[in-house]
Amino acid sequence: MKSQRLLLYGRPVQVEFTKHKEKRASVSFDGYKITVIARDEAEGKKLIYLWLKRRASLAIRQSVWRQGKMLGIDSFRLIIRDQKTRWGSCSSRRNISFNFRIGLAPKEVMDYVVLHELIHLRVMNHSRSFWELIARHCPEHKEYEKWLKNNGHSLMNPLRF
């Protein structure tokens, strides 16, 4: 199998795939390199996808909990899924959804996207008052939007085979 790099929390990380029919399929991370052991390429792709989704979802949930507490917002439904075009969204029914891939971005960028959607629970549009709240809680938001514009594509399709 091939060796590749992907962005994990905004840092490039080496991914090493090892084809092995005898060993149990697994994914491990030592802080610098992700090692995937699988019977074949298809199993390896599935394993790394599920591993990334689990880690990213946990990071998003922690950010939502921490920032929701800070903002005093606690009544909403959280949905994390694999979306193709959006990082997050908020509905008038108080559902906030996140693309799990935002959890692979640098923590500050992910936190900004989470904050953006949580603030929509207070202001359901992109009016001046919305952006004033964003700027009060995240003065660097334009920097994080720029990071997403320049690097978001590598989060949407982290592994290419």
N, C-alpha and C positions, 0 to 999 in steps of 0.2 A: 504494500500500500504506500501511498504517497505521504510526504511530510509537507506541512503547510504552516502558514501563520494566520492568526486571526486576532481581532481586537477583543480584549477582555478587560473591562473597566477602563477602556481607552488606551491600554498598553498593548503593543504587539506581543503575542505569545506564540511560541512554537508548538505545533500539534504534530505528534509522531504517531503514526498508525502502524501497528504490527499485526500481521495476519498469523493466526495461530489456531489450529483446530483442536488442540488438546486442552489449552488453558481456558479458564472461565472468562467470558467477555467482561471487560471492565474499563473504567475511565479513572485516571488519577491525575492529580495536579500538585506539583511541588512548589508552586509560587512562580515558576519561570517557564515550565513546559507541561503541556497536557499530553499524557500518554494514553492511547486507546488500543486495547487488545480486542480483536474480534475475529470471527471465522472468515468473514469476507468484507468487501467494501460496503455493501448495503447495510450489514449489521453495524459496521463502524460508523457510518453516517447517522444511523438511527440513534446509536448510543451517544454520540457527541451532541446531537440535536437535543435529546432529552436531558442530558447533563447540563448543557447551556441554559435550557429553558428553566430547569429547576433552580439553578443558581441565580439567574436573572430575576425570576419571579420572587424569590426570597428577598433579594435586594430591594425590589420595588415595594413589596409588602412592608418591609422595615421603614423605608422612606415615607410611605403613606401614613403609617402609624405615627412616626415621629413628627412629621409636619402637620398631620391632622390634629394631633394633640397641641402643638404650638399655636395653630390657628383657632383652636376650639371647635373644630369641625369633626363630628363623629357619626352622623347619621347619613350613610350613603352605602351603596352596594359597589363593591370592588370586583372588577372583571379583568383578568389578565389572559391574553390570547396572542395568537400569531397573526398579526395584521400585515397587509401588504403596503399600505399607503400612509398610515397615520401612526404617530407616536403615542397619542392619547386622545381621549374624547370625554365629554361630559354631557349627560342628557338632562332634560328638565325633570325626569323621574328620579334624579339623584343617583344615577349609575355613572361611575367613572370607570373607563376602560383604558388599559395600557397595552401596547405592543410589548411583549416580553423582551424584545430586542433592545428596548431603551435601558434595560437593566445591564446591558453589556457595555454601555457608554461610561465615560468617567463619572464618578459619583456626583460631582457638582452638576453635570449636564442632566443626569437622571433626576436628581433632586429638583432641578428647575422645571422639568416636564411635569413631575408630580405636583409641584407647587402650582403650576399653571392650571392644571385640571382641578385641583382642590379649590383654588380661588374662583373657578367657574361655578362652584356650588354657592358662592355669594353673589357673583356678578356673571350672568349667563350670556355675556357678549364680550366683544373686544373694544369696549368703550374706553374713554379716557380714565374713568374711575377704575376699570379693570387694570389698565397698564400702570396706574399710580400704585395700586396694591402690589402688583408684581415688583415694581421698582423699589418699593419700601422693603419688601422681604428678600429681594434678590437683585441688587443693583447691577450685577454682572450679567443679567439675562441676555443682553444683546450678544455678548461674547459666547454664551452657550448656544444661542440660536445659530451663530456663525459656525461653531464647531459642528453642529448637526448638519448644517447645509453642506459643509466641506467633507464630512466624514460619515454621514449617515448611511451612505450606500454600502459601506463596508460592514455595517451592522446588519443591514437587511439581508445580505447574502454572505455570511462570514466564511463559509467553506465552499470552494469551487473545485469540483473534481472533473 
